[in-house]
């Protein structure tokens, strides 16, 4: 679980910081569309802040006990990755957003979500056996 938290912290920090500092560039790179409204910039930056906060939580929990705070963070990451996956798939299919980075990002969230799910199930199974 430690490696999962470290990798999640690094990726979320990079994307979150990019959304905070360069929301238009990040949005156009990831989704293939221009960010052209003030509300869009605000939403992108709030999302960036949330991702940085999530990165900080992951980084701080990386040395936690398997059934302690780390499990709570990984459970939150489980929700986040599958929610992001759903939103990105919807954007790609229903909104017909096109970008070379959209589907690799979808695959990344799927992989991290599955990893989180396996980690949570394994951790819960271990705590019930003890």
N, C-alpha and C positions, 0 to 999 in steps of 0.2 A: 504494500500500500504506500510505502514511503516514496518509491520511484514515481508512482502515479501522481502523488501530491506535488512532487518537485516538477515533473513535466507539466502538469496542469498549471502550476503557479507561473512557470516561465511563459507558456503560451498565452495565458490570460493576461499577464502583465504586459506582454508585447502588444497584443491587440488592443487592450484597454488604454495603454499609454498612447498608442497611435490614434485611437478614436478621440482621446482628449486633446491631443496636439494638432492632428491633421485629419479632422473628421471627413472632409470632402475627399481627400486622397484615399483614405482607408475605405470609405464607402464605395467609391468608384472602383477600387482595386478588388474588393471582396465581392461586390454585387454587380458590377458592370454598369451602374447608373450614377448620374450626377446627384449630388446632395445640393438642392437648390432652394430650400426654404429655411427660414429662421427656425421654425419648429423642428425641422429635420436636424439642424445643427445642434439644437438643444438636446433632442432625444439621443443623438449619437454620442454626445459628450456625457450625458447621464449614464448611458449604457457603458461608455468607456470607464467611467468612475466605478460603476458596479463591477466591471470585470477586474479592475485593479484591486478593489476591495476583496473580491473573491480570490485573487492571486495571493494577497496578503494572508488571508485566512488559510489557504492551502499551505503556504510557506511556513506559517507558524505552527500548523498542526502536523507537519511532516515527521516530527519525532514523538508524536503522541502514542499512547497505548492503542493497541488494535481495537479495543471496544470502547475507547474513550472519545476525546474530541476529534480525533482523526476520522472515526466512523461517521460522526455528525457532518463533517466537512465533505466526506466522500458521498454521503447521502444527498447533500445539497448539490454537489457536482453531478450526481446521477440525474437529478431533476433538470438542472441547467442544460446538460448536454442533450438530453432527449427533447427538451423544449426548444432549444436552438435548432436541433435537427428538424423538428416539425416546421418551425417558422421558415427555415432555409429551403426545405423541400417545397413548401407552399409557395414561396417567392419564386423558385425556379420553375415550377409547373403552372401554377395559376396566374402569377404575375408575369410569367415569361421573361424573367430577368436572366440575362446572359453574361457570363463572365468566365474566363478560364479558371478562376479560383473558386467559383461557387461549389461545384461538385466535389473537388478535393476537400473543401471545408466541411461539406456534408459528411463525407467519408470519415474525416477526422473526428467530428462530433459523434458519429455512430461508433467508431472504435473506442473513443474515450468513455462513452455511455455504457457500452458493453463491459469494458474493463471495470468501471465503477460498479455496475450491477453484480459482476462476479465477485468483486472485493467485498461488497456489502453482504451478499449471501454467504460467502465463505466465513466472514467475520462473525455473522450472527449464528452460523452453524457451530463455530468453535465456542462461542459463549454459552450456548445451550447445552453443549456436551460437558462443560466443566462443572 
